[in-house]
Each structure stands twice: as C-alpha cells, then as structure tokens.
Amino acid sequence: MSIKTTYQTVKDWNHRIEKRMKQPAAIKDVVHDHHVCTHCGYGYNGRYCPQCGMSSQNTRFTFRRLTNNFLDIWGFGNRPMFRSIRDLFWRPGYMIRDYLEGHHLSYFPPFKMLAVFTIVIVFVSWVFGFEDPLVGKQIADALSEIPHKSKVSSFAFDYIGRILVYLDKNDLYRILIQNVFVVLAAWIVFRKKGYNLVETFFSQIYINCQLHLVALIWMFITWDLPPTVFLPYYVPASLAFIILVFDYKQLYGLTFKQSIWKTFLFALLVFAIYSVIFVLLLFTLGALDIMSDA
C-alpha cells in the first residue's frame, strides 16, 4: 500500500469518525399506545400524561424501582447520566452544542452533574486521605502579612481571608465563583460564534464536569489529588489546555490551529482578569489607608 493510499484511508476513517461524533443522541421512537394517567385520570396516547407529566411506566413499587429512586439522588438512576458521561469523553464539544441547541432531555443537567461529581471528588479525597493544597488559605495568609495602617483595611482583608478559607472548604461554591471569570473570558474570546453569556456559562459547567471526570481518573492512577491551577479544574494546567483545545474545536467548529490559539487567548485572559482583581484589592487597601490618614 502506497503512502498516498494510506493517507487517504486514514483521512476517510477520520471523516467517518467525525461524522459519527456529530450525530446527536438518538431519540426514542414515537409511541401511540393509549394510557389512563394513574395520577389525574386523564386518557392520552404516548409516554407521558400531557396534563400532569406522569409517566405511563408508573407501575407498582418494586425493589428495582426502589434502587432506581435511590440512585436518582446521585444522578445515576437514569440513562441521560451515563450517556452524558460517555459523550463528555467521546464528543464533549458536540454534546454541549446539542444541549445548547435544545436537546435537553438527552443529557443530564449540567449543574446537577457538577454537584454530583464535586461531592464524589471530595468523598474520594476524604476516603483515601488526599490533601487539598488550600490555595485560598495561602492567599489569605499572604494578604494578612500586608501591613495595614487602619482598622478598616485590616478588617476588610481579614473578612476577605475568611471568605477565601470558606471557599477552600466548599469546593462547589468556589468552582461556581471561579466560573464567573472563566465564562467572561470564554465569552469575550468566542463571542463571534453566536453563543450568549448564559449559554457560555452552561458550556463551561459541562466542561467542568468533564474535567472532574478526568480528575477522578487521575486520582485513581496516581493516588493523589491533582494539582489545582488558576482555572477551576482539578487537573494539571497542561492537561487542561489539551482538553480545552479538543472541546473548543468541536463546540465552536474550529480547526486545531484556531482552537489552540483561541484556547491560549482564553487562558491568558482568565489570568489577566485574576490579576486585575488582585490589583483592585491592593488599590482598595491603599485607598482605605489614605482615607484613615485623612
């Protein structure tokens, strides 16, 4: 087989894979079976009652149903969770695009998924004794060492330190707050791709879920908590960058070269936003000290 033939074979194979990855989740066939709702007594055709939303599969309570109800607490009692986990590895950007374009029932809700995965990471860290570096506490300690000329500035930065320490102990809140800055950076960099600020927020939450899954795999391979970075992800910066390039390529329809450049700009902008916030904190400290001297 010649090099040209091999290249064309690989190209065709890649094209088929890419085409398959772009396919949204399969939708169940429409059914027309007649049912009488067990909740409101309304007669209808289909899977769900149009009056109250009760499923036609509402059967007697069994051990299987008990198990599913328990698993529903953690999101594992239904197919969308497993489909979402699969697609976050297989076709993350296309999956997010499908969700933003209306395929909501095909995938598990992003905020609930983020909460579940965050709880799992915290639980696994506690069980195996993985220590969190507590970056917020380190920043709080650094702020406390800055000399203050007034009680007002001292109280302000002590309060900020308390907030940072609290966020260290409540990962979900910390991740959501960090995502505000990440979303702003992503929206600015990819604003020409048609998604508004809220849609960008949803996409970043799903990306967080994906990287939480990667972090769990990392933890069981290395038996250690992944190093945290200024991005709200539990993975090393280099690995997060590679994954984001892959995600943004699919989500925004970019080439690899465009995605690498845009992802670099995104990370740079996030760092710039953090820097501006830190400078504003120092400026506020100085202003409070000047006001106290006056």
BELDA-V590597 format. One line per field, one symbol per residue. psi: psi as a letter, one per 30 degrees, with the letter a starting at -180 (. if undefined). burial: I if it has 9 or more other C-alpha atoms within 8 Angstrom, else O. Layout:
psi = ???
burial = ???
This chain:
psi = kleeeeeeeeeeeeeeeeeeffklkkkkkklgkklkkfefgkklkafkkfefgkkfgialkleeeeeeeeffeggggleeeeeeeeffeeheeeeeeeefgfhefflkkeeeeeeeeeeeeeeeeeeggkkkfieeeeeeeeeffkkkflfeeeeefeeeeeeeeeeefieeeeeeeefeeeeeeeeeegffffkaeeeeeeeeeeeeeefeeeeeeeefefhlkkklaflhkhlleeeeeeeeeeeeeeeghlleeeeeeeeeeeeeeeeeeeeeeeeeeeeeeeeeeeeee.
burial = OOOOOIOOOOOOOOOOOOOOIOOOOOOOOOOOOOIOIOOOOOIIIIIOIOOOOIOIOOOOOOOOOIIIIIIIOOIIIIOIIIIIIOIIOOIIIIIIIIIIOOIIOIIIOIOIIIIIIIOOIOOOIOOOOIOOOOOIIOIIIOIIOOOIOIOIIIOOIIOIIIOIIOIIOOIIOIIOOIIIIIIIIIIOIIIOOOIOIOIIIIIIIIIIIIIIIIIIOIIOOOOIIIOIIOOIIIIIOOOIIOOIIIIIIIIIOIOIOIIIOIIIIIIOIIIOIIOOOOOOOOOOIOOIIOOIOO
